[in-house]
Amino acid sequence: MTSTLAGDAGTPRLSVVIAVKNEAGNVTPLIEEIDAAFKEPFELIFVNDGSTDTTPQELAAAARTRPYMRVITHANSCGKSAGMDTGARRARGDILIMLDGDGQNNPTYLPQMVRVLDEGGPRVGMVQGERQGRKDTAFKRFQSRTANRVRRALLNDDTRDTGCGLKVVRRHIYVALPMFDGLHRFTPALVKREGYEIRTLPVVDRARWHGVSNYGFWNRLWVGIADLLGVWWLIRRRRVPQVVE
């Protein structure tokens, strides 16, 4: 598919945002899959979060033949959530479509997630993917299941798998969320905190195509616990006013 940036009003309705760091070998085939997935105009925004491999060169080569694609670069690595925030604030679409850049998230599911959001109407703020048949190690799957159970019990965020990178969310909601390193793991809880419903869609997980993950058990454990308690506090303290004109 050859996409165009402009829709009838001159701007796309959909903005695909991907933050990447050292994903050489993954970004080019992922872009080709995204191109094939959509039947309506979209813009594609990659945020290069301080890559030190050939990721910048691969993104630049892809952008040369895609007028609907933009590459934004962080001079230093700031993390996935910062990258997604940068992309979301530069996006022009009303709907943000988010996925990881390592090949594990299949873009085929994204148009269906957009349809779920559309069919839900304004009261639905986000659609979250829920991975099936995960390709991670047994320990990582155990770690994820345990973390998800604890998170659901504390936050009641209407999803079993916030770690899935496939997310579709209304832009005006997302950019109003409190920004912190780790936001991408708590987006459903914070969207629900704003008074919106969360929908989920089962998706089939894939193995990473190339390279190694930037995340490990120990570099996520303690900060994850601190983030969980912080988000729990934010939810407890939020009051959504019902304004009567």
LUMTORKOL-725409 format. One line per field, with one value per residue: residue number from 1; residue in one letter; chain; z, x, y of N, C-alpha, C in turn. Coordinates in Angstrom, 2 decimals, padded with zeros to 5 digits. Example, Ala and Ser with C-alpha at 12.3 -4.5 7.8 and 13.67 -1.06 7.14 Angstrom:
<pts>
torba [1	2]
kepa [a	s]
bagu [A	A]
n.zz [007.80	007.08]
n.xx [013.19	012.85]
n.yy [-005.69	-002.25]
ca.zz [007.80	007.14]
ca.xx [012.30	013.67]
ca.yy [-004.50	-001.06]
c.zz [007.80	007.87]
c.xx [013.20	012.90]
c.yy [-003.30	000.03]
</pts>
This chain:
<pts>
torba [1	2	3	4	5	6	7	8	9	10	11	12	13	14	15	16	17	18	19	20	21	22	23	24	25	26	27	28	29	30	31	32	33	34	35	36	37	38	39	40	41	42	43	44	45	46	47	48	49	50	51	52	53	54	55	56	57	58	59	60	61	62	63	64	65	66	67	68	69	70	71	72	73	74	75	76	77	78	79	80	81	82	83	84	85	86	87	88	89	90	91	92	93	94	95	96	97	98	99	100	101	102	103	104	105	106	107	108	109	110	111	112	113	114	115	116	117	118	119	120	121	122	123	124	125	126	127	128	129	130	131	132	133	134	135	136	137	138	139	140	141	142	143	144	145	146	147	148	149	150	151	152	153	154	155	156	157	158	159	160	161	162	163	164	165	166	167	168	169	170	171	172	173	174	175	176	177	178	179	180	181	182	183	184	185	186	187	188	189	190	191	192	193	194	195	196	197	198	199	200	201	202	203	204	205	206	207	208	209	210	211	212	213	214	215	216	217	218	219	220	221	222	223	224	225	226	227	228	229	230	231	232	233	234	235	236	237	238	239	240	241	242	243	244	245]
kepa [m	t	s	t	l	a	g	d	a	g	t	p	r	l	s	v	v	i	a	v	k	n	e	a	g	n	v	t	p	l	i	e	e	i	d	a	a	f	k	e	p	f	e	l	i	f	v	n	d	g	s	t	d	t	t	p	q	e	l	a	a	a	a	r	t	r	p	y	m	r	v	i	t	h	a	n	s	c	g	k	s	a	g	m	d	t	g	a	r	r	a	r	g	d	i	l	i	m	l	d	g	d	g	q	n	n	p	t	y	l	p	q	m	v	r	v	l	d	e	g	g	p	r	v	g	m	v	q	g	e	r	q	g	r	k	d	t	a	f	k	r	f	q	s	r	t	a	n	r	v	r	r	a	l	l	n	d	d	t	r	d	t	g	c	g	l	k	v	v	r	r	h	i	y	v	a	l	p	m	f	d	g	l	h	r	f	t	p	a	l	v	k	r	e	g	y	e	i	r	t	l	p	v	v	d	r	a	r	w	h	g	v	s	n	y	g	f	w	n	r	l	w	v	g	i	a	d	l	l	g	v	w	w	l	i	r	r	r	r	v	p	q	v	v	e]
bagu [A	A	A	A	A	A	A	A	A	A	A	A	A	A	A	A	A	A	A	A	A	A	A	A	A	A	A	A	A	A	A	A	A	A	A	A	A	A	A	A	A	A	A	A	A	A	A	A	A	A	A	A	A	A	A	A	A	A	A	A	A	A	A	A	A	A	A	A	A	A	A	A	A	A	A	A	A	A	A	A	A	A	A	A	A	A	A	A	A	A	A	A	A	A	A	A	A	A	A	A	A	A	A	A	A	A	A	A	A	A	A	A	A	A	A	A	A	A	A	A	A	A	A	A	A	A	A	A	A	A	A	A	A	A	A	A	A	A	A	A	A	A	A	A	A	A	A	A	A	A	A	A	A	A	A	A	A	A	A	A	A	A	A	A	A	A	A	A	A	A	A	A	A	A	A	A	A	A	A	A	A	A	A	A	A	A	A	A	A	A	A	A	A	A	A	A	A	A	A	A	A	A	A	A	A	A	A	A	A	A	A	A	A	A	A	A	A	A	A	A	A	A	A	A	A	A	A	A	A	A	A	A	A	A	A	A	A	A	A	A	A	A	A	A	A]
n.zz [000.00	-000.77	001.15	001.85	003.35	003.68	004.49	003.75	004.97	004.94	006.93	008.67	010.18	011.74	013.68	013.73	016.16	017.13	019.33	019.30	020.07	019.10	017.12	014.75	011.73	012.39	012.03	009.28	008.01	009.70	009.10	006.49	007.01	008.42	006.42	004.77	006.36	006.73	005.35	005.16	005.15	006.96	009.32	009.99	012.66	013.85	016.75	017.41	019.95	020.89	019.56	018.95	016.97	013.58	013.28	012.90	010.23	008.79	009.27	008.08	005.40	004.83	005.19	003.07	000.87	001.68	002.14	004.21	006.52	009.44	011.20	014.41	016.57	019.63	021.36	023.42	025.15	026.53	027.29	026.74	027.34	027.32	024.66	023.38	024.31	023.14	020.41	020.43	021.03	018.80	016.90	014.45	014.13	015.36	016.63	018.32	017.51	018.81	018.99	019.56	018.42	017.81	016.37	017.66	017.99	015.98	013.25	011.90	013.51	014.16	012.55	013.27	016.00	015.91	014.82	016.94	018.81	017.44	017.21	019.86	020.52	021.91	024.67	025.02	025.59	024.98	023.40	024.23	023.45	024.11	024.79	023.31	023.44	024.10	023.26	024.97	027.50	029.96	032.55	032.18	031.34	033.67	035.42	034.19	034.36	037.15	037.82	036.38	037.69	040.27	039.60	038.42	040.66	042.34	040.74	039.10	036.23	034.01	032.13	031.23	030.43	030.30	029.40	026.72	023.67	021.72	021.32	021.14	021.31	022.17	021.14	022.50	025.07	025.82	025.75	027.87	030.11	033.16	032.77	033.04	033.51	032.47	031.99	029.80	030.66	032.32	031.07	030.44	033.04	033.75	031.73	032.27	034.74	034.00	033.40	031.23	029.24	028.85	026.27	025.16	023.03	021.89	020.84	018.84	019.97	018.91	018.34	019.07	016.31	015.66	017.50	021.04	023.98	025.57	028.16	031.40	034.18	036.74	036.25	036.10	038.24	040.90	040.26	038.96	041.05	042.56	040.68	040.40	042.94	042.92	040.78	041.78	043.92	042.46	041.18	043.33	044.28	042.32	041.07	038.97	037.60	037.04	034.94	034.94	032.77]
n.xx [000.85	000.52	000.56	-001.05	-000.48	-002.47	-005.91	-009.40	-009.71	-007.18	-005.48	-004.31	-006.44	-005.45	-002.58	000.34	002.57	005.82	008.35	011.80	014.84	017.94	017.08	017.92	017.47	014.93	013.15	012.68	011.27	009.04	007.88	007.04	005.07	003.23	002.47	001.06	-001.08	-003.05	-005.95	-006.82	-005.86	-002.89	-000.48	002.97	005.04	008.23	010.15	013.38	015.15	017.86	019.51	022.34	023.14	022.57	019.99	019.07	019.92	018.46	015.85	015.93	016.32	013.91	012.09	012.64	011.18	008.60	006.30	004.53	005.78	007.62	010.63	011.76	014.30	015.82	018.45	019.72	019.18	016.01	014.07	011.20	008.60	009.03	009.73	007.32	005.71	006.90	006.39	003.57	002.87	003.77	002.13	-000.54	-002.96	-006.26	-006.43	-004.24	-002.00	-000.23	002.72	005.31	008.76	010.15	009.23	007.61	004.97	002.19	001.17	-001.17	-003.41	-004.12	-005.98	-008.40	-008.47	-008.78	-011.35	-012.83	-012.51	-013.81	-016.43	-017.17	-017.62	-017.49	-017.27	-015.50	-012.17	-009.81	-008.21	-006.77	-004.29	-004.20	-001.98	-001.69	-000.45	002.31	005.76	007.86	010.37	009.77	010.15	009.92	007.28	005.99	006.77	005.49	002.76	002.40	002.95	000.90	-001.39	-001.12	-001.15	-003.74	-005.33	-004.79	-005.25	-007.45	-007.85	-009.17	-007.92	-005.92	-003.32	-001.23	001.30	001.47	002.42	000.67	-001.54	-004.37	-005.45	-007.29	-006.04	-006.31	-006.86	-004.61	-002.42	-003.03	-002.50	-000.65	002.79	005.41	008.34	007.64	005.01	003.83	003.20	001.08	-000.98	-003.74	-004.94	-004.72	-006.11	-008.66	-008.94	-009.50	-012.12	-012.96	-013.88	-012.24	-011.40	-010.56	-008.53	-007.84	-004.61	-002.11	001.01	004.41	007.78	010.70	012.33	015.09	018.13	018.34	016.29	015.71	015.00	015.12	014.68	015.60	016.09	013.59	012.03	012.05	011.58	009.19	007.49	007.47	006.32	003.80	002.64	002.62	000.85	-001.44	-001.93	-002.43	-004.82	-006.53	-006.73	-007.95	-010.68	-013.37	-015.09	-018.58	-019.89	-022.51	-024.21]
n.yy [-001.20	002.25	004.90	008.08	011.23	013.17	013.54	014.08	016.56	017.57	016.74	013.81	011.32	009.36	008.69	007.00	006.06	005.37	004.57	004.05	002.35	001.36	-000.61	-001.81	-003.56	-004.28	-002.12	-001.51	-003.80	-003.66	-001.17	-001.71	-003.63	-002.05	-000.24	-002.00	-002.68	-000.68	000.86	003.40	006.90	007.79	009.08	008.47	008.27	008.08	007.96	008.33	007.21	008.03	006.10	003.96	002.30	001.26	002.13	004.91	005.41	003.49	004.36	006.89	006.18	004.85	006.94	008.62	007.79	007.98	010.22	010.60	009.95	010.72	011.39	011.79	012.83	012.02	013.50	012.24	009.15	008.72	006.96	004.76	005.81	008.59	008.87	008.12	010.16	012.43	011.84	011.76	014.39	015.70	014.68	014.79	013.62	012.67	010.28	008.22	005.68	003.11	001.15	-001.33	-001.31	-003.64	-005.78	-007.62	-006.87	-007.20	-005.34	-005.90	-006.11	-003.53	-001.87	-003.13	-002.59	000.17	000.25	-000.84	001.20	003.31	002.29	002.21	004.82	008.23	007.75	005.69	005.59	004.29	001.49	-001.53	-003.90	-007.43	-009.87	-013.09	-016.42	-015.91	-015.31	-015.13	-016.06	-018.69	-017.72	-014.95	-014.79	-015.68	-013.65	-011.47	-012.22	-012.25	-009.56	-008.32	-009.28	-008.19	-005.49	-005.20	-005.79	-003.62	-001.31	-001.72	-001.61	-002.58	-004.27	-007.07	-007.07	-004.80	-004.54	-005.10	-003.69	-002.76	-000.28	001.84	005.07	008.01	011.08	013.58	012.82	011.33	013.16	014.72	013.26	012.60	012.87	010.52	008.49	005.40	005.56	004.24	001.70	002.05	003.32	002.49	002.50	005.19	006.48	005.48	006.67	009.25	009.11	007.59	004.69	001.51	-000.66	-003.98	-006.09	-009.31	-010.35	-011.92	-012.76	-012.20	-013.38	-011.42	-009.90	-009.17	-008.47	-007.54	-007.29	-004.13	-004.15	-005.58	-007.92	-006.99	-004.28	-003.27	-004.02	-002.67	000.03	-000.35	-001.12	001.24	002.98	001.78	002.19	004.96	005.54	004.36	006.12	008.49	007.79	007.40	010.00	011.47	013.34	013.39	015.93	016.44	018.51	020.81	022.75]
ca.zz [000.00	-000.73	001.90	001.73	004.63	003.79	004.33	003.12	005.62	004.86	007.99	008.89	011.39	012.48	013.82	014.26	016.89	017.57	019.90	019.10	020.42	018.64	016.50	013.40	011.20	012.73	011.65	007.87	007.78	010.45	008.30	005.37	007.55	008.73	005.13	004.25	007.28	006.74	004.12	005.20	005.33	008.30	009.39	010.71	013.41	014.62	017.64	017.63	021.32	021.16	019.05	018.65	015.88	012.27	013.24	012.24	008.79	008.24	009.31	007.07	004.08	004.67	005.12	001.78	-000.11	002.36	002.58	005.41	007.63	010.06	012.19	015.43	017.26	020.95	021.39	024.40	025.41	027.64	027.61	025.84	027.63	026.82	023.21	023.00	024.61	022.08	019.19	020.60	021.01	017.43	016.02	013.96	014.11	016.58	017.23	018.40	017.37	019.37	019.01	019.77	017.19	017.74	015.57	018.43	017.80	014.58	012.88	011.30	014.46	014.44	012.02	014.07	017.26	015.59	014.68	018.28	019.40	016.75	017.54	021.25	020.66	022.73	026.05	025.01	025.39	024.61	023.15	024.62	023.03	025.15	024.09	023.39	022.93	024.20	022.86	025.95	028.31	031.00	033.68	031.84	031.35	035.08	035.93	033.63	034.94	038.53	037.82	035.90	038.73	041.32	039.05	038.29	041.98	042.91	039.88	038.46	034.98	032.95	031.16	031.83	029.84	029.90	028.80	025.26	023.07	020.83	022.03	020.35	022.33	021.66	021.40	023.49	026.39	026.11	026.02	029.15	031.21	033.81	032.11	033.86	032.92	032.81	031.66	028.81	031.34	033.14	030.29	030.63	034.36	033.80	030.85	033.04	035.79	033.42	033.22	029.97	029.25	028.19	025.58	024.88	021.86	021.92	019.73	018.90	020.19	018.07	018.89	018.57	015.07	015.76	018.66	022.38	024.67	026.40	029.51	032.14	035.39	037.85	035.97	036.07	039.43	041.96	039.71	038.67	042.30	042.89	039.73	040.72	044.11	042.51	039.97	042.72	044.64	041.52	040.95	044.57	044.52	041.18	041.05	037.64	037.80	036.09	034.82	034.50	032.22]
ca.xx [000.00	001.18	-000.33	-000.89	-000.66	-003.66	-007.26	-010.26	-009.53	-005.79	-004.69	-004.74	-007.19	-004.66	-001.15	001.06	003.72	006.70	009.63	012.75	016.26	018.76	016.22	018.40	016.97	013.51	012.28	012.30	010.14	007.87	007.26	006.36	003.84	002.29	001.96	000.12	-002.19	-004.07	-006.66	-007.15	-004.65	-002.31	000.90	003.83	006.06	009.22	011.01	014.65	015.52	019.30	020.09	023.77	023.40	022.20	018.57	018.81	020.10	017.33	014.67	016.10	016.12	012.48	011.37	012.88	010.15	007.30	006.04	003.69	006.61	008.54	011.56	012.15	015.45	016.29	019.91	020.12	018.10	015.15	013.13	010.06	007.49	009.40	009.64	005.92	005.20	007.38	005.64	002.15	002.72	003.99	001.14	-001.63	-004.21	-007.07	-006.27	-002.87	-001.83	001.10	003.23	006.74	009.53	011.01	008.61	006.74	003.58	001.78	000.29	-002.42	-004.52	-004.37	-007.25	-009.50	-008.50	-009.38	-012.80	-013.39	-012.58	-014.86	-017.75	-017.47	-018.03	-016.64	-017.06	-014.36	-010.98	-008.62	-008.27	-005.50	-004.06	-003.88	-001.19	-001.97	000.65	003.53	006.98	008.92	010.77	008.81	010.33	009.38	005.82	005.60	006.97	004.44	001.46	002.37	002.84	-000.43	-002.38	-000.98	-001.60	-005.21	-005.93	-004.64	-005.68	-008.74	-007.72	-009.97	-007.13	-005.04	-001.97	-000.83	002.63	001.38	002.68	-000.41	-002.49	-005.03	-005.99	-007.62	-004.87	-006.55	-006.80	-003.24	-001.49	-003.42	-002.11	000.62	003.92	006.51	009.03	006.86	003.60	003.30	002.69	-000.08	-001.88	-005.17	-005.40	-004.82	-007.23	-009.87	-008.97	-010.10	-013.56	-013.24	-013.88	-011.15	-011.74	-009.38	-008.60	-006.80	-003.66	-001.12	002.35	005.47	009.12	011.51	013.00	016.54	018.61	017.95	015.41	016.34	014.46	015.37	013.90	016.04	016.01	012.19	011.31	011.84	010.92	007.82	006.73	007.29	005.34	002.49	002.12	002.35	-000.37	-002.54	-002.19	-003.05	-006.21	-007.28	-006.87	-008.62	-012.14	-013.80	-016.32	-019.69	-020.27	-023.88	-024.27]
ca.yy [000.00	003.54	005.78	009.51	011.88	014.01	013.07	015.08	017.86	017.96	016.12	012.43	011.01	008.38	008.92	005.85	006.57	004.29	004.97	002.96	002.50	000.24	-001.63	-002.08	-004.83	-004.44	-001.01	-001.53	-004.70	-003.20	-000.12	-002.36	-004.22	-000.97	000.22	-002.98	-002.90	000.36	001.20	004.82	007.70	007.88	009.55	007.54	009.03	007.33	008.73	007.64	007.57	007.93	004.85	003.98	001.37	001.82	002.48	006.21	005.31	002.73	005.22	007.94	005.57	004.59	008.22	009.28	007.39	008.01	011.60	010.57	009.46	011.66	010.85	012.76	012.24	012.46	013.55	011.23	008.20	009.14	005.90	004.57	006.72	009.92	008.81	008.13	011.49	013.31	011.56	012.11	015.84	016.16	014.05	015.63	012.87	012.63	008.96	007.74	004.24	002.88	-000.22	-001.43	-001.35	-004.82	-006.83	-008.49	-006.42	-007.34	-004.22	-006.38	-005.92	-002.13	-001.37	-003.66	-001.84	001.47	000.04	-001.01	002.54	004.06	001.74	002.52	006.22	009.11	007.28	004.77	006.40	003.53	000.05	-002.13	-005.28	-008.43	-010.87	-014.51	-017.24	-015.11	-015.99	-014.87	-017.20	-019.05	-016.81	-013.63	-014.91	-015.72	-012.29	-010.61	-012.61	-011.80	-008.10	-007.93	-009.58	-007.18	-004.21	-005.21	-005.76	-002.28	-000.22	-002.01	-000.86	-003.21	-005.00	-008.08	-007.07	-003.44	-004.61	-005.21	-002.40	-002.35	000.60	002.88	005.98	009.33	011.93	014.65	012.19	010.90	014.27	015.33	012.38	012.97	012.22	010.02	007.35	004.22	005.82	003.30	000.50	002.40	004.16	002.17	002.94	006.65	006.86	005.21	007.71	010.46	008.90	006.91	003.23	000.81	-001.90	-004.80	-006.97	-010.34	-010.31	-013.00	-012.23	-012.75	-013.26	-010.30	-010.28	-009.02	-007.73	-007.97	-006.35	-003.10	-004.25	-006.80	-008.08	-006.16	-002.84	-002.87	-004.46	-001.68	001.22	-000.74	-001.07	002.65	003.54	001.23	002.90	006.33	005.58	004.07	007.36	009.42	007.38	007.65	011.43	012.12	013.51	013.85	016.71	016.39	019.92	021.09	024.13]
c.zz [000.00	-000.07	001.52	003.08	004.74	003.64	003.69	003.69	005.61	005.96	008.20	010.15	012.32	012.50	014.47	014.87	017.44	018.10	019.82	019.60	020.00	018.12	015.03	012.95	011.47	012.12	010.20	007.59	008.53	009.67	007.13	005.82	007.87	007.45	004.61	005.09	007.08	005.36	004.12	005.48	006.79	008.19	010.27	011.34	014.17	015.49	017.91	018.97	021.59	020.69	018.73	017.57	014.57	012.16	012.58	010.73	008.13	008.22	008.23	005.67	003.82	004.48	003.77	000.75	000.50	002.88	003.84	006.65	008.11	011.08	013.12	016.27	018.62	020.93	022.38	024.71	026.66	028.01	026.71	026.09	027.14	025.31	022.72	023.24	023.55	020.80	019.28	020.49	019.63	016.46	015.64	013.95	015.43	017.33	017.17	018.34	017.78	019.30	019.20	018.43	016.99	016.93	016.33	018.26	016.32	014.21	012.27	012.20	014.61	013.82	012.80	015.40	017.04	015.46	016.03	018.97	018.76	017.16	018.98	021.47	021.63	024.14	026.15	024.67	024.84	024.32	023.38	024.08	024.21	024.46	024.38	022.86	022.97	023.92	023.82	026.68	029.39	032.19	033.40	031.81	032.77	035.70	035.47	034.23	036.37	038.62	037.40	036.95	039.85	040.83	038.94	039.65	042.58	042.07	039.20	037.10	033.77	031.85	031.88	031.39	029.37	029.27	027.30	024.65	022.15	021.61	021.03	021.34	021.69	022.09	022.50	024.91	026.76	026.50	027.31	030.35	031.86	033.22	033.13	033.15	033.38	032.50	030.74	029.46	032.13	032.38	030.48	031.97	034.39	032.84	031.57	034.15	035.29	033.10	031.94	030.14	028.47	027.53	025.30	023.65	021.96	020.66	019.93	018.97	019.25	018.78	018.30	017.33	015.22	017.05	019.97	023.02	025.49	027.85	030.11	033.42	036.45	037.56	035.87	037.39	040.38	041.45	039.36	039.91	042.69	041.98	040.06	041.90	043.77	041.71	040.84	043.47	043.72	041.30	042.16	044.76	043.41	041.40	039.70	037.80	036.68	035.99	034.28	034.05	032.71]
c.xx [000.88	000.24	-000.09	-001.15	-002.03	-004.94	-008.08	-010.03	-008.07	-004.91	-005.19	-005.57	-006.34	-003.19	-000.53	002.35	004.53	007.99	010.59	014.14	016.98	017.90	016.61	017.96	015.51	012.63	011.82	011.17	008.88	007.13	006.48	005.06	002.80	001.67	000.86	-001.15	-003.34	-004.65	-007.12	-005.89	-004.19	-000.97	001.68	004.97	006.95	010.00	012.25	015.21	017.00	019.93	021.57	024.14	022.98	020.71	018.32	018.93	018.94	016.06	014.76	015.85	014.63	011.71	011.53	011.80	008.75	007.03	005.20	004.47	007.54	009.41	011.97	013.24	015.68	017.82	020.48	018.92	017.33	014.12	011.91	008.95	007.79	009.32	008.21	005.30	005.63	006.58	004.19	001.95	003.02	002.94	000.04	-002.97	-004.95	-006.90	-004.81	-002.86	-000.40	001.46	004.74	007.46	010.37	010.42	007.67	005.26	003.23	000.81	-001.03	-003.61	-004.94	-005.66	-008.46	-009.61	-009.09	-010.89	-013.48	-013.53	-013.71	-016.26	-018.15	-017.94	-017.15	-016.38	-015.90	-013.11	-009.79	-008.96	-006.87	-005.41	-003.75	-003.24	-001.64	-000.74	001.98	004.77	008.14	009.31	009.72	008.93	009.72	007.86	005.29	005.68	005.84	003.08	001.33	002.18	001.46	-001.51	-002.32	-001.51	-003.12	-005.88	-005.88	-005.33	-007.02	-008.83	-008.35	-009.15	-006.20	-003.60	-001.59	000.56	002.61	001.53	001.59	-001.46	-003.07	-005.76	-006.28	-006.53	-005.14	-006.54	-005.35	-002.34	-001.84	-003.01	-000.82	001.77	004.97	007.13	008.35	005.39	003.03	002.74	001.41	-001.11	-003.35	-005.71	-005.61	-005.89	-008.55	-010.04	-009.63	-011.58	-013.95	-013.20	-012.67	-011.72	-010.45	-009.62	-007.50	-005.92	-002.65	000.26	003.34	006.81	009.81	012.27	014.52	016.89	018.11	017.10	016.22	015.91	014.81	014.56	014.29	015.95	014.57	011.47	011.01	011.17	009.47	006.94	006.46	006.26	003.93	001.86	001.79	001.07	-001.58	-002.93	-002.89	-004.52	-007.06	-007.60	-007.63	-010.11	-012.51	-015.10	-017.33	-020.27	-021.70	-023.94	-025.55]
c.yy [001.24	004.52	007.23	010.13	012.51	013.22	014.17	016.46	018.31	017.41	014.70	012.30	010.15	008.78	007.69	006.36	005.40	004.88	003.80	003.35	001.22	-000.92	-001.85	-003.47	-005.05	-003.35	-001.09	-002.52	-004.29	-002.11	-000.71	-003.03	-003.16	-000.43	-000.71	-003.09	-001.93	000.63	002.65	005.61	007.73	008.58	008.59	008.34	008.05	008.31	007.88	008.09	007.29	006.64	005.03	002.98	002.04	002.13	003.84	006.14	004.54	003.58	006.31	007.39	005.32	005.89	008.90	008.95	007.41	009.42	011.69	010.15	010.57	010.94	011.98	012.10	012.87	012.42	012.53	010.35	008.60	008.08	005.90	005.58	008.13	009.96	008.86	009.50	012.49	013.10	011.99	013.62	016.43	015.61	015.02	014.92	012.94	011.31	008.56	006.22	003.92	001.40	-000.17	-001.59	-002.59	-005.97	-007.74	-008.13	-006.47	-006.21	-004.64	-006.09	-004.45	-001.58	-001.89	-002.93	-000.46	001.34	-000.13	000.35	003.34	003.59	002.05	003.95	006.98	008.59	006.30	005.56	005.65	002.08	-000.51	-003.55	-006.17	-009.63	-012.30	-015.26	-016.52	-015.94	-015.75	-016.15	-017.47	-018.12	-015.45	-013.67	-014.95	-014.34	-011.38	-010.93	-012.11	-010.29	-007.64	-008.20	-008.54	-005.85	-004.15	-005.09	-004.34	-001.20	-000.45	-001.33	-001.55	-003.87	-005.96	-007.95	-005.66	-003.43	-004.76	-003.83	-001.89	-001.58	001.59	003.77	007.34	010.32	012.96	014.10	011.92	012.06	015.00	014.48	012.88	012.18	011.78	008.83	006.06	004.39	004.77	002.04	000.77	003.25	003.78	002.67	004.44	007.18	006.61	006.24	008.99	010.29	008.18	005.39	002.71	-000.44	-002.66	-005.66	-008.01	-010.24	-011.42	-012.37	-012.91	-012.61	-012.02	-010.76	-010.28	-008.29	-008.30	-006.88	-005.35	-003.19	-005.59	-006.82	-007.06	-004.67	-002.36	-003.12	-003.31	-000.42	000.90	-000.70	000.39	003.30	003.07	001.96	004.35	006.47	005.29	005.35	008.36	009.08	007.68	009.13	012.15	012.20	014.09	014.62	016.48	017.79	020.03	022.54	024.83]
</pts>
